[in-house]
């Protein structure tokens, strides 16, 4: 199952790897897994405080891997990781970052390294 394998790859093996590149598959499978897990924990949090606490712990634990995979995704499109701060621009920041994240990566090597390692 690619979503589970990719989530484990990003969280366990590439936890705080800020260099290199991440392809669209790696980034979006990781993002989808986080949305599903967070939605389940947050939804169950309405029924029990323990699930809400688990949701908060999960969200805090995934801050660094989320930033790392986002930076590597930007590197794949030959952009600096500092663009992860673009969402600080009111109203349009998230849209700009989304456009960057859905772009095709560079073919072959770029200034951030060889092509991305394949997603699980």
N, C-alpha and C positions, 0 to 999 in steps of 0.2 A: 504494500500500500504506500504510494509515493508521499502522501501527506504526512504519515507517521514517521517514515524513514527520513524525510527531509527535515522535519521538526527536530528529530533527535540529532541529525547532522549539525544543524545550525546551533542548537543549544548545548550539546555535549562536546562536539569537536571544534567548533568555530566560535565558541562563546564570546570571546573578546578579540577576535581577529579583525582588525581594522584595515589591514593592508590586503592587496589583491582585489579580486573581482568576484561578483556574484551575478549569475545570469537571472533572467526573468523568472525561470521556473523555481530556482532556489528561493528568491525573494517572495514570490506570490504564494507558493505552497506554505512557506513559513507564516506569512500574513494570514492566510486562510485558516490554518490550524489555530493561530492565536485568537482569531475572531470567534471560532467555534467554541474553543475551551473557555474563553472569557464570557461568552454569551451563556453557556451552560452554568458556569459558576455564579455569574451575576443573577441569572434567572432563579437558580436554587437559593441564592442569597435572600430572596424575598420570603422564602419559606423558613429559613433557618440562619441564624447569625453566623454559625460556623462556616457555611458556604460563602458568606460575604467576606469573612476573614480570609478564607482560602483564596478568594478572588483578589483581594488586596495583596496578599503575599505573592500570588502568581504574577500580578501586574508589576510589582516591584522587582521580582526576580528576572523578568524579561526585558527590563529597560536596556541594559547593556547589550544583550544579543540583538535586540531590535535596532538599536543605533548602529551596531557593527554591520549587520546585514544590509541596512540602508546605505551606509557609507560604501560598502563594497558594491552595491547595486549602482550607485552613482559613478563609482570608478569604472564599471563596465561600460558606461556611456561616455567615458573620458571626461568626467566632471569631478570637481573637487568635493570631498566629503563635507566641507563647510556648508554646502547647499542644504544639508539637513536642517539648517537653521532658518531656511526660507519660510516655513510655516509661522514664524514669528511676525511676518508681515500680515497685518489684519486683512481679513476677507479673502484675499487671493493667494496667500502663501501656500495653503494646502493644495489648491488647484495646480499651482506651478510645480510643486513637488510631485504630485500625481503624474503630471505630464512627463517629468523627468524619469519617473520609475517605470512607465509603460513603454518608453522608447527602446528600440532595438539596441543591443550592445554592439560595441565595435567588433568587427571581424578581426581575428588575429590579435596580436599584441598591441597594447597602447602604453601610455606613460605609466600606467598603474600595474603593468605586468601582462603575462600571457592571458589567453582567453580564460574565462571562468571555469573552475572545476565543475564537473557535471553534478547536477542535483541528484539526490538519492532516488 
